[in-house]
Amino acid sequence: MVPLLLVLLLALILFGAGFAVKILWWVAIAVLVLWIIGFVARPKGGSVRWYRW
C-alpha cells in the first residue's frame, strides 16, 4: 500500500511541476514579446532607453 501511495504522490508532484513549467513558458513568451515591442517602439532619440535598468 505504501509504494502505491508513493507512486501516486510522485505522479501528482510531476504533474504539478509540468503544469507550473508550462505556465512559466507562457509567461516567458509574453515577457519576450513585450520586450521586443518595447525595443522596436522605442523613441528615436539615440541613447534614450525605454527601460529603467
mmCIF file of the N, C-alpha and C atoms, coordinates in Angstrom:
data_MODEL
# 
_entry.id   MODEL 
# 
loop_
_atom_site.group_PDB 
_atom_site.id 
_atom_site.type_symbol 
_atom_site.label_atom_id 
_atom_site.label_alt_id 
_atom_site.label_comp_id 
_atom_site.label_asym_id 
_atom_site.label_entity_id 
_atom_site.label_seq_id 
_atom_site.pdbx_PDB_ins_code 
_atom_site.Cartn_x 
_atom_site.Cartn_y 
_atom_site.Cartn_z 
_atom_site.occupancy 
_atom_site.B_iso_or_equiv 
_atom_site.pdbx_formal_charge 
_atom_site.auth_seq_id 
_atom_site.auth_comp_id 
_atom_site.auth_asym_id 
_atom_site.auth_atom_id 
_atom_site.pdbx_PDB_model_num 
ATOM 1   N N  . MET A 1 1  ? 0.827  -1.200 0.000   1.00 0.00 ? 1  MET A N  1 
ATOM 2   C CA . MET A 1 1  ? 0.000  0.000  0.000   1.00 0.00 ? 1  MET A CA 1 
ATOM 3   C C  . MET A 1 1  ? 0.871  1.263  0.000   1.00 0.00 ? 1  MET A C  1 
ATOM 4   N N  . VAL A 1 2  ? 1.950  1.262  0.775   1.00 0.00 ? 2  VAL A N  1 
ATOM 5   C CA . VAL A 1 2  ? 2.822  2.433  0.844   1.00 0.00 ? 2  VAL A CA 1 
ATOM 6   C C  . VAL A 1 2  ? 3.495  2.714  -0.505  1.00 0.00 ? 2  VAL A C  1 
ATOM 7   N N  . PRO A 1 3  ? 4.022  1.706  -1.226  1.00 0.00 ? 3  PRO A N  1 
ATOM 8   C CA . PRO A 1 3  ? 4.612  2.007  -2.543  1.00 0.00 ? 3  PRO A CA 1 
ATOM 9   C C  . PRO A 1 3  ? 3.589  2.599  -3.521  1.00 0.00 ? 3  PRO A C  1 
ATOM 10  N N  . LEU A 1 4  ? 2.351  2.129  -3.462  1.00 0.00 ? 4  LEU A N  1 
ATOM 11  C CA . LEU A 1 4  ? 1.314  2.677  -4.335  1.00 0.00 ? 4  LEU A CA 1 
ATOM 12  C C  . LEU A 1 4  ? 1.062  4.146  -4.010  1.00 0.00 ? 4  LEU A C  1 
ATOM 13  N N  . LEU A 1 5  ? 1.009  4.478  -2.739  1.00 0.00 ? 5  LEU A N  1 
ATOM 14  C CA . LEU A 1 5  ? 0.824  5.870  -2.344  1.00 0.00 ? 5  LEU A CA 1 
ATOM 15  C C  . LEU A 1 5  ? 2.009  6.731  -2.765  1.00 0.00 ? 5  LEU A C  1 
ATOM 16  N N  . LEU A 1 6  ? 3.224  6.184  -2.659  1.00 0.00 ? 6  LEU A N  1 
ATOM 17  C CA . LEU A 1 6  ? 4.403  6.927  -3.080  1.00 0.00 ? 6  LEU A CA 1 
ATOM 18  C C  . LEU A 1 6  ? 4.387  7.183  -4.584  1.00 0.00 ? 6  LEU A C  1 
ATOM 19  N N  . VAL A 1 7  ? 3.975  6.197  -5.357  1.00 0.00 ? 7  VAL A N  1 
ATOM 20  C CA . VAL A 1 7  ? 3.891  6.369  -6.809  1.00 0.00 ? 7  VAL A CA 1 
ATOM 21  C C  . VAL A 1 7  ? 2.832  7.409  -7.151  1.00 0.00 ? 7  VAL A C  1 
ATOM 22  N N  . LEU A 1 8  ? 1.691  7.363  -6.490  1.00 0.00 ? 8  LEU A N  1 
ATOM 23  C CA . LEU A 1 8  ? 0.643  8.358  -6.736  1.00 0.00 ? 8  LEU A CA 1 
ATOM 24  C C  . LEU A 1 8  ? 1.105  9.756  -6.346  1.00 0.00 ? 8  LEU A C  1 
ATOM 25  N N  . LEU A 1 9  ? 1.810  9.862  -5.233  1.00 0.00 ? 9  LEU A N  1 
ATOM 26  C CA . LEU A 1 9  ? 2.340  11.158 -4.800  1.00 0.00 ? 9  LEU A CA 1 
ATOM 27  C C  . LEU A 1 9  ? 3.364  11.680 -5.804  1.00 0.00 ? 9  LEU A C  1 
ATOM 28  N N  . LEU A 1 10 ? 4.229  10.811 -6.289  1.00 0.00 ? 10 LEU A N  1 
ATOM 29  C CA . LEU A 1 10 ? 5.216  11.204 -7.287  1.00 0.00 ? 10 LEU A CA 1 
ATOM 30  C C  . LEU A 1 10 ? 4.534  11.657 -8.579  1.00 0.00 ? 10 LEU A C  1 
ATOM 31  N N  . ALA A 1 11 ? 3.492  10.947 -8.991  1.00 0.00 ? 11 ALA A N  1 
ATOM 32  C CA . ALA A 1 11 ? 2.767  11.334 -10.198 1.00 0.00 ? 11 ALA A CA 1 
ATOM 33  C C  . ALA A 1 11 ? 2.107  12.701 -10.023 1.00 0.00 ? 11 ALA A C  1 
ATOM 34  N N  . LEU A 1 12 ? 1.539  12.964 -8.861  1.00 0.00 ? 12 LEU A N  1 
ATOM 35  C CA . LEU A 1 12 ? 0.930  14.277 -8.603  1.00 0.00 ? 12 LEU A CA 1 
ATOM 36  C C  . LEU A 1 12 ? 1.972  15.386 -8.606  1.00 0.00 ? 12 LEU A C  1 
ATOM 37  N N  . ILE A 1 13 ? 3.119  15.123 -8.012  1.00 0.00 ? 13 ILE A N  1 
ATOM 38  C CA . ILE A 1 13 ? 4.183  16.136 -7.977  1.00 0.00 ? 13 ILE A CA 1 
ATOM 39  C C  . ILE A 1 13 ? 4.672  16.434 -9.390  1.00 0.00 ? 13 ILE A C  1 
ATOM 40  N N  . LEU A 1 14 ? 4.900  15.383 -10.180 1.00 0.00 ? 14 LEU A N  1 
ATOM 41  C CA . LEU A 1 14 ? 5.380  15.589 -11.548 1.00 0.00 ? 14 LEU A CA 1 
ATOM 42  C C  . LEU A 1 14 ? 4.339  16.283 -12.399 1.00 0.00 ? 14 LEU A C  1 
ATOM 43  N N  . PHE A 1 15 ? 3.062  15.949 -12.219 1.00 0.00 ? 15 PHE A N  1 
ATOM 44  C CA . PHE A 1 15 ? 2.006  16.617 -12.975 1.00 0.00 ? 15 PHE A CA 1 
ATOM 45  C C  . PHE A 1 15 ? 1.943  18.087 -12.601 1.00 0.00 ? 15 PHE A C  1 
ATOM 46  N N  . GLY A 1 16 ? 2.051  18.382 -11.309 1.00 0.00 ? 16 GLY A N  1 
ATOM 47  C CA . GLY A 1 16 ? 2.029  19.776 -10.855 1.00 0.00 ? 16 GLY A CA 1 
ATOM 48  C C  . GLY A 1 16 ? 3.224  20.550 -11.366 1.00 0.00 ? 16 GLY A C  1 
ATOM 49  N N  . ALA A 1 17 ? 4.397  19.913 -11.368 1.00 0.00 ? 17 ALA A N  1 
ATOM 50  C CA . ALA A 1 17 ? 5.598  20.586 -11.871 1.00 0.00 ? 17 ALA A CA 1 
ATOM 51  C C  . ALA A 1 17 ? 5.477  20.832 -13.364 1.00 0.00 ? 17 ALA A C  1 
ATOM 52  N N  . GLY A 1 18 ? 4.936  19.872 -14.086 1.00 0.00 ? 18 GLY A N  1 
ATOM 53  C CA . GLY A 1 18 ? 4.753  20.053 -15.524 1.00 0.00 ? 18 GLY A CA 1 
ATOM 54  C C  . GLY A 1 18 ? 3.799  21.192 -15.830 1.00 0.00 ? 18 GLY A C  1 
ATOM 55  N N  . PHE A 1 19 ? 2.724  21.297 -15.071 1.00 0.00 ? 19 PHE A N  1 
ATOM 56  C CA . PHE A 1 19 ? 1.767  22.384 -15.257 1.00 0.00 ? 19 PHE A CA 1 
ATOM 57  C C  . PHE A 1 19 ? 2.422  23.723 -14.953 1.00 0.00 ? 19 PHE A C  1 
ATOM 58  N N  . ALA A 1 20 ? 3.205  23.793 -13.869 1.00 0.00 ? 20 ALA A N  1 
ATOM 59  C CA . ALA A 1 20 ? 3.882  25.034 -13.500 1.00 0.00 ? 20 ALA A CA 1 
ATOM 60  C C  . ALA A 1 20 ? 4.909  25.429 -14.548 1.00 0.00 ? 20 ALA A C  1 
ATOM 61  N N  . VAL A 1 21 ? 5.633  24.459 -15.083 1.00 0.00 ? 21 VAL A N  1 
ATOM 62  C CA . VAL A 1 21 ? 6.630  24.760 -16.111 1.00 0.00 ? 21 VAL A CA 1 
ATOM 63  C C  . VAL A 1 21 ? 5.955  25.273 -17.374 1.00 0.00 ? 21 VAL A C  1 
ATOM 64  N N  . LYS A 1 22 ? 4.803  24.691 -17.722 1.00 0.00 ? 22 LYS A N  1 
ATOM 65  C CA . LYS A 1 22 ? 4.073  25.159 -18.907 1.00 0.00 ? 22 LYS A CA 1 
ATOM 66  C C  . LYS A 1 22 ? 3.618  26.605 -18.705 1.00 0.00 ? 22 LYS A C  1 
ATOM 67  N N  . ILE A 1 23 ? 3.124  26.929 -17.524 1.00 0.00 ? 23 ILE A N  1 
ATOM 68  C CA . ILE A 1 23 ? 2.716  28.303 -17.229 1.00 0.00 ? 23 ILE A CA 1 
ATOM 69  C C  . ILE A 1 23 ? 3.922  29.237 -17.309 1.00 0.00 ? 23 ILE A C  1 
ATOM 70  N N  . LEU A 1 24 ? 5.075  28.801 -16.778 1.00 0.00 ? 24 LEU A N  1 
ATOM 71  C CA . LEU A 1 24 ? 6.271  29.636 -16.821 1.00 0.00 ? 24 LEU A CA 1 
ATOM 72  C C  . LEU A 1 24 ? 6.743  29.869 -18.255 1.00 0.00 ? 24 LEU A C  1 
ATOM 73  N N  . TRP A 1 25 ? 6.580  28.873 -19.129 1.00 0.00 ? 25 TRP A N  1 
ATOM 74  C CA . TRP A 1 25 ? 6.931  29.068 -20.535 1.00 0.00 ? 25 TRP A CA 1 
ATOM 75  C C  . TRP A 1 25 ? 6.060  30.145 -21.152 1.00 0.00 ? 25 TRP A C  1 
ATOM 76  N N  . TRP A 1 26 ? 4.747  30.124 -20.868 1.00 0.00 ? 26 TRP A N  1 
ATOM 77  C CA . TRP A 1 26 ? 3.845  31.139 -21.428 1.00 0.00 ? 26 TRP A CA 1 
ATOM 78  C C  . TRP A 1 26 ? 4.193  32.526 -20.888 1.00 0.00 ? 26 TRP A C  1 
ATOM 79  N N  . VAL A 1 27 ? 4.555  32.604 -19.603 1.00 0.00 ? 27 VAL A N  1 
ATOM 80  C CA . VAL A 1 27 ? 4.957  33.894 -19.028 1.00 0.00 ? 27 VAL A CA 1 
ATOM 81  C C  . VAL A 1 27 ? 6.239  34.386 -19.697 1.00 0.00 ? 27 VAL A C  1 
ATOM 82  N N  . ALA A 1 28 ? 7.191  33.498 -19.914 1.00 0.00 ? 28 ALA A N  1 
ATOM 83  C CA . ALA A 1 28 ? 8.445  33.880 -20.557 1.00 0.00 ? 28 ALA A CA 1 
ATOM 84  C C  . ALA A 1 28 ? 8.206  34.370 -21.983 1.00 0.00 ? 28 ALA A C  1 
ATOM 85  N N  . ILE A 1 29 ? 7.312  33.712 -22.709 1.00 0.00 ? 29 ILE A N  1 
ATOM 86  C CA . ILE A 1 29 ? 7.000  34.149 -24.074 1.00 0.00 ? 29 ILE A CA 1 
ATOM 87  C C  . ILE A 1 29 ? 6.342  35.521 -24.059 1.00 0.00 ? 29 ILE A C  1 
ATOM 88  N N  . ALA A 1 30 ? 5.433  35.756 -23.122 1.00 0.00 ? 30 ALA A N  1 
ATOM 89  C CA . ALA A 1 30 ? 4.773  37.062 -23.032 1.00 0.00 ? 30 ALA A CA 1 
ATOM 90  C C  . ALA A 1 30 ? 5.778  38.162 -22.711 1.00 0.00 ? 30 ALA A C  1 
ATOM 91  N N  . VAL A 1 31 ? 6.710  37.906 -21.805 1.00 0.00 ? 31 VAL A N  1 
ATOM 92  C CA . VAL A 1 31 ? 7.726  38.903 -21.461 1.00 0.00 ? 31 VAL A CA 1 
ATOM 93  C C  . VAL A 1 31 ? 8.629  39.169 -22.665 1.00 0.00 ? 31 VAL A C  1 
ATOM 94  N N  . LEU A 1 32 ? 8.989  38.137 -23.391 1.00 0.00 ? 32 LEU A N  1 
ATOM 95  C CA . LEU A 1 32 ? 9.826  38.310 -24.574 1.00 0.00 ? 32 LEU A CA 1 
ATOM 96  C C  . LEU A 1 32 ? 9.116  39.162 -25.629 1.00 0.00 ? 32 LEU A C  1 
ATOM 97  N N  . VAL A 1 33 ? 7.833  38.916 -25.847 1.00 0.00 ? 33 VAL A N  1 
ATOM 98  C CA . VAL A 1 33 ? 7.072  39.705 -26.818 1.00 0.00 ? 33 VAL A CA 1 
ATOM 99  C C  . VAL A 1 33 ? 7.001  41.165 -26.383 1.00 0.00 ? 33 VAL A C  1 
ATOM 100 N N  . LEU A 1 34 ? 6.753  41.406 -25.102 1.00 0.00 ? 34 LEU A N  1 
ATOM 101 C CA . LEU A 1 34 ? 6.715  42.786 -24.609 1.00 0.00 ? 34 LEU A CA 1 
ATOM 102 C C  . LEU A 1 34 ? 8.070  43.462 -24.753 1.00 0.00 ? 34 LEU A C  1 
ATOM 103 N N  . TRP A 1 35 ? 9.151  42.724 -24.506 1.00 0.00 ? 35 TRP A N  1 
ATOM 104 C CA . TRP A 1 35 ? 10.485 43.291 -24.642 1.00 0.00 ? 35 TRP A CA 1 
ATOM 105 C C  . TRP A 1 35 ? 10.777 43.658 -26.096 1.00 0.00 ? 35 TRP A C  1 
ATOM 106 N N  . ILE A 1 36 ? 10.393 42.778 -27.025 1.00 0.00 ? 36 ILE A N  1 
ATOM 107 C CA . ILE A 1 36 ? 10.617 43.059 -28.446 1.00 0.00 ? 36 ILE A CA 1 
ATOM 108 C C  . ILE A 1 36 ? 9.794  44.260 -28.891 1.00 0.00 ? 36 ILE A C  1 
ATOM 109 N N  . ILE A 1 37 ? 8.533  44.350 -28.435 1.00 0.00 ? 37 ILE A N  1 
ATOM 110 C CA . ILE A 1 37 ? 7.702  45.508 -28.784 1.00 0.00 ? 37 ILE A CA 1 
ATOM 111 C C  . ILE A 1 37 ? 8.322  46.781 -28.235 1.00 0.00 ? 37 ILE A C  1 
ATOM 112 N N  . GLY A 1 38 ? 8.792  46.757 -27.012 1.00 0.00 ? 38 GLY A N  1 
ATOM 113 C CA . GLY A 1 38 ? 9.436  47.923 -26.426 1.00 0.00 ? 38 GLY A CA 1 
ATOM 114 C C  . GLY A 1 38 ? 10.727 48.278 -27.134 1.00 0.00 ? 38 GLY A C  1 
ATOM 115 N N  . PHE A 1 39 ? 11.452 47.290 -27.613 1.00 0.00 ? 39 PHE A N  1 
ATOM 116 C CA . PHE A 1 39 ? 12.694 47.545 -28.334 1.00 0.00 ? 39 PHE A CA 1 
ATOM 117 C C  . PHE A 1 39 ? 12.416 48.189 -29.684 1.00 0.00 ? 39 PHE A C  1 
ATOM 118 N N  . VAL A 1 40 ? 11.372 47.722 -30.372 1.00 0.00 ? 40 VAL A N  1 
ATOM 119 C CA . VAL A 1 40 ? 11.031 48.253 -31.691 1.00 0.00 ? 40 VAL A CA 1 
ATOM 120 C C  . VAL A 1 40 ? 10.387 49.626 -31.570 1.00 0.00 ? 40 VAL A C  1 
ATOM 121 N N  . ALA A 1 41 ? 9.561  49.828 -30.549 1.00 0.00 ? 41 ALA A N  1 
ATOM 122 C CA . ALA A 1 41 ? 8.788  51.071 -30.423 1.00 0.00 ? 41 ALA A CA 1 
ATOM 123 C C  . ALA A 1 41 ? 9.486  52.124 -29.577 1.00 0.00 ? 41 ALA A C  1 
ATOM 124 N N  . ARG A 1 42 ? 10.789 51.994 -29.387 1.00 0.00 ? 42 ARG A N  1 
ATOM 125 C CA . ARG A 1 42 ? 11.495 52.974 -28.553 1.00 0.00 ? 42 ARG A CA 1 
ATOM 126 C C  . ARG A 1 42 ? 11.611 54.316 -29.286 1.00 0.00 ? 42 ARG A C  1 
ATOM 127 N N  . PRO A 1 43 ? 11.797 55.383 -28.532 1.00 0.00 ? 43 PRO A N  1 
ATOM 128 C CA . PRO A 1 43 ? 11.954 56.697 -29.169 1.00 0.00 ? 43 PRO A CA 1 
ATOM 129 C C  . PRO A 1 43 ? 13.206 56.739 -30.047 1.00 0.00 ? 43 PRO A C  1 
ATOM 130 N N  . LYS A 1 44 ? 13.195 57.596 -31.024 1.00 0.00 ? 44 LYS A N  1 
ATOM 131 C CA . LYS A 1 44 ? 14.313 57.686 -31.964 1.00 0.00 ? 44 LYS A CA 1 
ATOM 132 C C  . LYS A 1 44 ? 15.408 58.626 -31.459 1.00 0.00 ? 44 LYS A C  1 
ATOM 133 N N  . GLY A 1 45 ? 15.513 58.830 -30.162 1.00 0.00 ? 45 GLY A N  1 
ATOM 134 C CA . GLY A 1 45 ? 16.476 59.763 -29.603 1.00 0.00 ? 45 GLY A CA 1 
ATOM 135 C C  . GLY A 1 45 ? 17.907 59.270 -29.594 1.00 0.00 ? 45 GLY A C  1 
ATOM 136 N N  . GLY A 1 46 ? 18.151 58.046 -29.935 1.00 0.00 ? 46 GLY A N  1 
ATOM 137 C CA . GLY A 1 46 ? 19.516 57.538 -29.967 1.00 0.00 ? 46 GLY A CA 1 
ATOM 138 C C  . GLY A 1 46 ? 19.876 56.809 -28.692 1.00 0.00 ? 46 GLY A C  1 
ATOM 139 N N  . SER A 1 47 ? 20.307 57.537 -27.670 1.00 0.00 ? 47 SER A N  1 
ATOM 140 C CA . SER A 1 47 ? 20.747 56.888 -26.440 1.00 0.00 ? 47 SER A CA 1 
ATOM 141 C C  . SER A 1 47 ? 19.638 56.792 -25.399 1.00 0.00 ? 47 SER A C  1 
ATOM 142 N N  . VAL A 1 48 ? 18.442 57.150 -25.773 1.00 0.00 ? 48 VAL A N  1 
ATOM 143 C CA . VAL A 1 48 ? 17.310 57.083 -24.831 1.00 0.00 ? 48 VAL A CA 1 
ATOM 144 C C  . VAL A 1 48 ? 16.886 55.636 -24.691 1.00 0.00 ? 48 VAL A C  1 
ATOM 145 N N  . ARG A 1 49 ? 16.836 55.181 -23.450 1.00 0.00 ? 49 ARG A N  1 
ATOM 146 C CA . ARG A 1 49 ? 16.414 53.804 -23.200 1.00 0.00 ? 49 ARG A CA 1 
ATOM 147 C C  . ARG A 1 49 ? 14.981 53.797 -22.693 1.00 0.00 ? 49 ARG A C  1 
ATOM 148 N N  . TRP A 1 50 ? 14.197 52.844 -23.152 1.00 0.00 ? 50 TRP A N  1 
ATOM 149 C CA . TRP A 1 50 ? 12.803 52.762 -22.751 1.00 0.00 ? 50 TRP A CA 1 
ATOM 150 C C  . TRP A 1 50 ? 12.641 52.007 -21.434 1.00 0.00 ? 50 TRP A C  1 
ATOM 151 N N  . TYR A 1 51 ? 13.695 51.348 -20.968 1.00 0.00 ? 51 TYR A N  1 
ATOM 152 C CA . TYR A 1 51 ? 13.628 50.636 -19.701 1.00 0.00 ? 51 TYR A CA 1 
ATOM 153 C C  . TYR A 1 51 ? 14.441 51.387 -18.669 1.00 0.00 ? 51 TYR A C  1 
ATOM 154 N N  . ARG A 1 52 ? 14.194 51.135 -17.403 1.00 0.00 ? 52 ARG A N  1 
ATOM 155 C CA . ARG A 1 52 ? 14.843 51.873 -16.325 1.00 0.00 ? 52 ARG A CA 1 
ATOM 156 C C  . ARG A 1 52 ? 16.198 51.300 -15.967 1.00 0.00 ? 52 ARG A C  1 
ATOM 157 N N  . TRP A 1 53 ? 16.412 50.033 -16.156 1.00 0.00 ? 53 TRP A N  1 
ATOM 158 C CA . TRP A 1 53 ? 17.676 49.436 -15.755 1.00 0.00 ? 53 TRP A CA 1 
ATOM 159 C C  . TRP A 1 53 ? 18.585 49.428 -16.944 1.00 0.00 ? 53 TRP A C  1 
# 
